[in-house]
Amino acid sequence: MKKEKSLEQLDHSSPWLEDHAIPWISQYGKMLALGIAALFVLCIVLLYSGANSSYNAAASYVKAEQAFQKFQDSPNKETLQTVNSYLAQSDLQTKYDGSIAETLLIQKNLQAAQPYVDRTFQRVSSFQIPEYLSFAKTTPVIISDQPKTALKEAVTLKETLLTQPTDSSKDILFAFNLLRIAFLEQAIGSPQDELMAWQEWKFYAGWEHSDAKTSPFSPNAFAAVAQHFSEQQLTLADYITDRERQLGKKL
């Protein structure tokens, strides 16, 4: 029976990576695998929820910002409790819930993050942005190490987005979701399906062309997403090329 890997145990190393000594691949690979990219989309969701909020410059608001910065620098029970002491006001919840959830999810502390995630989803549930909410809601599923369930949700979202008219924001969402699918396939241990996911990314990104069809998505959106995972001369394209080489040995 094929054993699934924990999302923290994904193979982000290879001779090519070791030769180049780049912990960058491991760092960003884990971020994607854990679904942290979802929080980029969650920020878009928060823009909707906070669009009509105004933040008072009173001393309590300044202190809330200072407490939040301390929490981000050193996330622990004490600093979180301090931030919470300022969150009785709903506009401050709007401002900080998503960022607090992000910090806690990065730590894989789903239990602590859940109230902030729930409040955010409740706040934006009336907005007509179901695709963004779907993507963001899969993050806790990934954090709780349920890659098969998360993959099913990600594939469903991909199929939904393929039936809709494209626009710049949904193109970015589609690109992030394809990355998520590739890393979830890796977590489950499906080399052929992972390879297909990387090939899909390259086609929809416009990196590879087909005589039969062209990508309906903007190459600029994919380039913007890829840029998030580039450092100096090392790019997401480098990682994908190396993964394809490794997967080719397994097939």
Number of C-alpha atoms within 10 A of each C-alpha: 3 7 8 18 16 17 25 16 11 19 14 20 17 13 10 14 17 11 8 10 11 14 13 17 21 16 12 18 22 20 18 22 27 27 29 23 23 25 21 16 21 24 16 15 22 22 15 16 21 18 9 8 14 10 11 11 9 8 9 11 16 13 15 19 17 13 20 22 14 16 20 17 11 12 16 12 10 11 17 19 12 16 21 18 11 18 17 9 10 10 16 21 19 21 19 20 20 23 19 22 23 24 18 21 24 16 13 17 16 18 11 16 21 15 13 20 24 14 15 22 19 11 17 18 14 10 11 10 13 13 17 20 20 15 25 23 19 20 21 23 19 23 23 17 18 18 26 16 13 24 23 14 17 22 15 12 20 19 11 12 17 13 8 9 10 15 13 13 12 19 24 22 24 28 24 23 23 20 23 27 26 25 24 31 22 26 26 21 16 15 21 15 16 23 22 14 21 20 17 19 23 17 18 21 23 19 15 13 13 9 5 5 8 12 16 14 22 18 18 14 21 23 16 12 20 17 12 12 19 17 12 5 6 14 16 19 15 14 20 17 12 18 20 18 14 17 16 12 8 9 8
